Amino acid sequence: MAVEAMATWCLNRYKTLDLKTCTKSQVNSLINKLAVVMNKRGLLKLPSSLNNVGMLCSDGWCYFNLSSLCVSNQEKCGYVVVDCINTCNKPLSFLSGEGTLIFHFKPDVTSCEQPGNCGFILKTVPGNGTLRTVKLCTESEDYESKSIHFHDNIRAENMHIFYVDKHYGLLPHNYYLVPLSWFGWLHSGRDTSGDVKWWERYFDGGKFKILYKS
């Protein structure tokens, strides 16, 4: 969430300061300070697969190495990243209507003899605002006629959902992070650079992911 907050800070400066956003050195300074806070508080580090993230800076889209916030490839991590198996190419449409996201995920169970894959489903339900709320499906009827089954020890409070997308100019193994709060801002109509349909084309080919505390 702190990394998403940095990305949001960069975007807000870009929008409010006449396209003059933060510099790479400012973002790197924030990353270093965040690493110090994590070490002092004993917070769990992120998976190594999240080493690189793109953010909007004064030099355009830049990528940053977050290795100081992530475990090394040899270290055990307290989090796992779970990919959505049905890629959602239009996240704004997903969050503004009825939709489901399916994830394959085997929790900490000794054995499982149920048919299909272990996993879980997230679905949108009506919320207080324009966009809908994402909810974990826990009822057996939610999984009828599905290729996955649910285990009761999967918990919504252990999940953090986020969206990633590729961007021209970033290296293939990098991505840029799109916090879900951005979609509420874009869908509200307060953005002046383009309408919702324009942003739908912009977020094309990305994927929802879950950071799960194991």
Disulfide bonds with the S-S distance in Angstrom:
none
